[in-house]
Amino acid sequence: QVQLTESGGGSVQSGGSLRLSCVVVSGDSYSRSCMGWFRQAPGKTNKGVAIIDETGRINYEDSVEGRFTISQDNAKNTLYLEMNSLKPEDTALYSCGAGVSCGKSNNVLYFFGGSVYWGHGTQVTVSS
């Protein structure tokens, strides 16, 4: 079982920045070999934004590449998402996820190979 807690969401104007944090409260390192940020806008499905695996390999969803940066501080058991040049279409509930493996295909980010664990999410609202 992996427990995750996100923070850092808020309301900003278009062009603004936010930094999200996800603390790994508990869980073994194997079960969270890959971690990432996903988001769900109202009326839409949950979609991967950025993922990072245990080797440090990173993948981004195309629409955020160059604007968002995922990173992790293993000493603090924390995953980050630095979001710059925010747009109204970035408005969503952002959740931190953890799993055994992850990948990207046809601009879709996904976990595979075992159970996936999620935090409760943090809301990001970008106004024009």
C-alpha positions in Angstrom: 0.0 0.0 0.0 1.3 3.4 -1.0 -0.2 6.6 0.6 0.3 9.9 -1.2 -0.6 13.4 -0.2 -0.7 16.3 -2.7 -0.5 20.0 -2.0 0.3 23.3 -3.8 -2.8 23.8 -5.9 -4.6 27.1 -6.2 -6.0 29.8 -8.4 -3.8 31.7 -10.8 -4.2 33.9 -13.9 -3.2 32.8 -17.3 0.6 32.9 -17.7 1.1 32.2 -14.0 3.0 29.5 -12.2 2.4 26.9 -9.5 4.4 24.2 -7.9 2.7 21.0 -6.8 4.1 18.6 -4.2 3.3 15.0 -3.5 4.6 13.4 -0.3 4.9 9.6 -0.1 3.5 9.1 3.4 4.1 5.3 3.3 4.8 2.5 0.9 7.7 0.3 -0.3 10.0 1.6 -3.0 9.1 -1.2 -5.5 5.4 -0.4 -5.5 6.3 3.2 -6.4 9.1 2.6 -8.9 7.3 5.0 -11.2 5.5 8.1 -10.2 3.6 10.7 -12.0 1.0 13.5 -12.2 -2.4 13.1 -13.8 -5.2 15.5 -14.1 -8.9 15.4 -14.6 -10.9 18.3 -15.9 -14.7 18.5 -15.3 -16.5 16.1 -17.7 -13.2 14.6 -18.9 -11.2 11.5 -18.1 -8.1 11.3 -16.0 -5.1 12.0 -18.2 -1.4 11.7 -17.6 0.6 14.9 -17.5 4.1 13.8 -16.5 5.8 10.6 -15.3 9.2 9.7 -13.9 10.6 6.2 -13.3 13.3 5.0 -10.9 16.0 5.5 -13.5 15.0 9.1 -13.9 13.4 8.7 -17.3 10.7 11.3 -17.8 7.8 11.6 -20.2 5.4 14.5 -20.7 2.0 14.8 -22.3 2.6 16.8 -25.4 0.5 19.9 -24.4 2.6 20.5 -21.3 6.1 19.7 -22.6 8.3 22.8 -22.2 6.0 24.3 -19.6 5.8 21.7 -16.9 8.7 20.0 -15.1 8.5 16.9 -13.0 11.1 16.1 -10.4 11.6 14.1 -7.2 13.6 14.5 -4.0 14.2 11.0 -2.8 15.6 12.2 0.5 12.3 13.9 1.2 10.1 11.2 -0.4 8.5 14.0 -2.4 7.4 14.4 -6.1 7.1 17.8 -7.6 5.4 19.4 -10.6 6.6 22.8 -11.6 4.0 24.4 -13.8 4.8 27.6 -15.8 2.9 29.5 -18.5 -0.3 28.1 -17.2 -3.4 28.2 -19.5 -7.1 28.0 -18.7 -7.1 24.6 -20.3 -4.7 23.4 -17.6 -7.6 23.8 -15.1 -8.2 20.4 -13.4 -7.9 18.3 -10.3 -4.2 17.2 -10.3 -3.5 13.8 -8.6 -0.2 12.1 -7.8 0.0 8.4 -8.8 2.5 5.6 -8.1 3.0 2.2 -9.7 5.5 -0.4 -10.6 6.1 0.6 -14.2 4.9 3.4 -16.5 5.2 4.5 -20.1 4.0 6.7 -22.9 2.3 5.7 -26.2 0.5 7.9 -28.7 0.7 10.8 -26.2 -1.0 8.7 -23.5 0.9 8.3 -20.2 0.0 5.1 -18.2 1.0 2.8 -15.4 1.3 -0.9 -15.8 2.6 -4.1 -14.2 0.9 -3.9 -10.8 -1.4 -1.9 -8.5 -1.7 1.9 -9.0 -2.0 4.2 -6.0 -3.5 7.7 -6.0 -3.6 10.7 -3.7 -6.8 12.7 -3.3 -5.7 15.4 -5.6 -5.2 19.2 -5.5 -7.2 21.6 -7.5 -5.6 23.9 -10.1 -7.7 26.7 -11.6 -6.3 29.0 -14.2 -8.4 32.1 -15.2 -8.0 34.0 -18.4 
